[in-house]
Amino acid sequence: MRVVKEPEERKSEILDVAEELFFTKGYARTTVNDILQAIGIAKGTFYYYFKSKEEVMDAVVTRYIDTGVAAGKQIAADEKLSVHEKLLQIIMAQKQDTDKKVQLIEQFHQPENAVIHQKSLTETILKLTPVLTEVVEQGIQEKLFHTPYPKETMEFLLISSQFMFDEGIFKWEPEEIAYKIQAFIHVMEVSLGAEQGSFAYVVKMFEQLSKE
């Protein structure tokens, strides 16, 4: 008997199954037929939701980004948190489902997935910048930060951090990474007009992420 599901439920099912196949079999080796067989749906049903395997991967990436951004918005709206607590928690919220995220990043760094990787970086910057800018503007009101360009400053910081600390692009030695983190903190404090040492906690954040 054919199971009829709501459109969003069916779309989510396709994404869940495709994501699992991309992680276990590899994106390049996974075919649309593999996805169809795993779910038990007709080709027409698949193409009703997605035009290609590439579009599915794009949707998987977008779902990860949107989840992190939604968590960031909740944190930014929490009046109990200080500005620095918000910034730290928003950044950490982008690291959900660490094991799967690592596998996803490995797929990004395959040569054939360069376009998807580029789009993921772009989408992260475009969607996360407004969330972080809101927190920076709060910091300006509280006289923690002093910059006439809160949005643009966050864009520069996000772009540089996304690129500089992407392990698939650069293979830094541990001592190089440590030095670059210190430099990045300095750039953050100067560009935001923050008190020297106020972003020292970023070092601990990177240390925690490196252990995961």
Residue, then its C-alpha position, 0 to 999 in steps of 0.5 A: m500500500r502506497v504511503v501518502k505523506e505531507p509535502e514537508e514531511r516527504k521532503s524532510e525524509i528525502l533530505d534525512v536519507a540523502e544526508e545519511l547516504f552522503f555521509t556513509k557512502g560519500y556524496a560522489r558515489t551516491t546516486v539519485n537511485d540510491i536515495l529512491q531505493a533507500i526511501g522506496i519512492a518513485k523517481g517522479t516523487f523525487y523530482y517533484y521536490f528536487k531537480s538533482k542530487e546537487e540540489v539535495m546536497d545544497a538543501v542539506v547544507t542550508r538546513y544545517i546553516d538555518t538550524g545554527v542561525a535560528a539558535g543564534k537568533q534565540i541567543a541574541a534575544d535572551e536578555k539575561l545574557s551579556v553581550h560577550e556571552k551572546l557572541l560566544q554562545i552564537i558561535m558555539a551554536q554553529k557547531q551542532d551535531t559535531d560528528k555529522k558536521v565533520q563528515l559534511i565538511e569532508q564532503f565539501h572539500q572534495p574537488e567536485n563539491a567546490v561550488i557547494h562549499q563556496k555557497s555554504l560559506t556565503e550563506t553562513i556569512l549572509k544569514l549570520t551577519p545580521v544576528l551578530t550585528e544585533v549583538v554588536e549594536q547592543g555592545i555599542q549601546e553599552k559602550l563595550f564596542h566603538t565602531p561606526y560600522p557594526k555590520e561591515t565589521m562583522e562581515f569582515l570578521l566572519i569572512s576572514s574566520q571562515f576562510m582562515f580557519d577552514e581546515g580543508i583550505f589551509k593545513w596550518e601546524p598547531e603552533e601556527i593556528a595558535y598564533k593566528i588565533q591570537a592575531f584574530i583576537h587582536v583584530m577583533e578587539v581593534s576593529l570593534g573598538a573593544e577593550q584589550g583582552s575582552f575577547a580572551y575567551v575566544v582562545k578557550m573556545f577554539e581549544q574546546l572546538s579542537k577537542e571535539 
